[in-house]
Structures are given as structure tokens and as C-alpha cells.
Amino acid sequence: MYFALTSEQEVALMATRDDAEVLAFLEELEMGDWDGEPLDCETDKAWDAIHRCLSDGTLGAGRRLSPLDMAVLGGGHHYEGDDYIVAHLVPAEVVQVAAALEDVDESWMRQRYDRIDPADYQGELDDEDFGYTWSWFKQVRDFYRQAAGANRAVIFTADQ
């Protein structure tokens, strides 16, 4: 799940001191306990293949190798445990990611998808899974476009 954070929400996230506080912040975010228009985007399980396609084919996190590499697991991480991911991008990084995602078309994404190592992927690498991945990717691209336009930070969250 992606969330585009207001500046107030980003300050609250940055003020968290441990995993319990991060999870409490996420619960408030998911419950809509903040003022303002929420911006969020689900990816179901497609985040795995999306990240692999946009990066080097692995699930490497927090590397900031390129704007595309940061779209899912890049940026700062706010959760230390192994059971959850909270990856954070500041507004300037969101603008870079949004611009880079605009250049991704279905053909390019398919070429990258076909390079995923089947032994390292939990899903079935086939046309149906690619269609699923591409469908969710388009929603992620739209989300980043909106978040960049609103000058918001973004977090990506997933349980492992």
C-alpha cells in the first residue's frame, strides 16, 4: 500500500522512535484519522514484480540507484523488524520517481519482467501475471503523478 503524506503526516512519521510507534502511525493513517484528502494506492502482491522490473530484478531495498529503483522499496526505511516494510520518499524524490515512471511503457516493462529470475520469484512468471503486474503498475504511476503534483512525501508499506 502506498500513502502520499501531508507535511504534517511526514513530520509525525519522522518523529516515531521505534517499530511500535511506526505501526501506530500506520494504523492512524489507514483508519483515516488525519485531516485532508487521503491519497493512497494499493498494489496487492504486484509490488514484488513491479519493483523487480523497475530495478535490477532483485528485491534490494533502500538503494536509491535511480528514480525507478526508488518507486517501491527505495528511500529511507522506518521499520527495523523483518515483518514489515515502510519505505519513505521525500517530496523531491517523489517528483523524480513520478517523472521517471512516465517513460515506462508496456513493452519496456515486459522486457524487464521477462528477465526476472523464476527461481527468485514466488509467483508464476506468465502472461497472466504480467497483465496483473502491468495493471497495478499503471495505478502506481497515476498515484505518483498525483502525489508529485500535490508536493507530498510517499511511503510504501507491506507486511512480509
N, C-alpha and C positions, 0 to 999 in steps of 0.2 A: 504494500500500500504506500502510495505517495501522499504527502501533505505539503502544501505551499503555506509557509508560515508567515504570519504578520510579523512586524518588527517586535511587537510585544511578546509574541509566542517564541520567537527566536531568542530573545533575552531570557525568557523563562527556561528554555532548553539549556542554554549556556550556563545557567545558574545551578543546574542539577549537579549533585555531588557524588551520586553513586547509582548503581543499577536500579535500586528500588525507586529512587526519585525519577529516573528516566521513565520507568514503567508507569509511575503515577502520572507524569506529564502526558504520556501517550494515551492513557485511559481518559484523561480530561479532553484531550484533542479528539479522540474517537467518539466521545459522548457529546461533543458539540458544546462544551462548557465555556466557550470563548465567544466574545462579541465579534461581529463581522461576518462577511460571506466566506464560508469554507471553500477551499479549493483542494480537491483530493482526486486520486485516481487509483483504481485497483489494477492489478496485473495478474491475479490468480497465480498460477505457478509459471506463467510465461516469463517472469522476470529472469529466471535462470538462463534460458536460451537468448533472451534479449541481451543480457549482459555479455554472454559469450560472443554473440555476433558483433556487438559494438566494441569489444575489447580484443584481447589476444586469444580468445577461445577458451580461457580458463575462468574460474570464479575468483580471481585475485581481487582484493578489496583495498580501497583507500589509497590507490597508487597515484592518481592524478596524471596518468600518462598522456592523456588527451581529453578534450571535452567529451568525446564519445565514451571513453573509458569511465568517465565520472557519472554517466547518466543513471546508473543503477547503484553500484557499490562503491563509487568514488567518494571523495570528500572526507571530512572528519567523521570519526565514529564515536558515538556517545554511549555505547554499551560494552562493558568489558566481558560479560559472560559469553558462553558458547551457544546459548539457546535463543538468542535474538540478535537481529541486525538493526542498527539505527545509523544510517549514513546521512550526513548533513552537508549541503552545499550552500554557501553564502550567495546573496543575490547576484553578485558579479559573475560567479561561476554558473549560476542558473542561466544567465544571458548567453554565456559561451556555449553551454550544452544545448540550449534551445536553437541557436544558430546552426550548430553542427548537425543536429537532428533533421533540420530542414533539407539537408542534402542527401539524406538516406532514402533511396527508393527501393522498391520491392526486389528488383534484380540484384542490386548490391547486397541487400540483406540476405537473399537466398544464397548467393555465393559464399557469404560468411557462414551462414547456417550449415551449408554442406561441408564445411571444414571442421565442424565440431567433432571431437573425438568421441565415438559412440561408447567406448569403454569408460569415459569420464562423465557421461551424461545419464541421468536417471530416467529420462523419458525415451520414447521411441522416435528416432530421427526419421521422419517420413513426411509426405506431402500434407497429411492432416495436421501433424504437429507444427509444420512450418506455417500453415494457414492460421492456426491458433496463435502462434507467436507473432505473426505479422499483424493480425487483427488487434492484439493487445498493444503492440508497438505503436500503431497509429494513434491509439488513445494516449499513450505516454507522450508522444510528440506533441499532440494537442495540449496536453496538460502543461508541458514545459513552455509552450508558446504563451499560454495564459499566465503562468507564474512569472515568466520573464517580463511580460507586459505590465504586470502588477508590482514589479520590483520586490518579489518575495524570495525568501530563502526556501529551500526544499529539503525535506527529509524523506528517505526511503526506509520503510520498516518491513521486516519479515521475521517470522519465527523459524527456527531451524529444526 
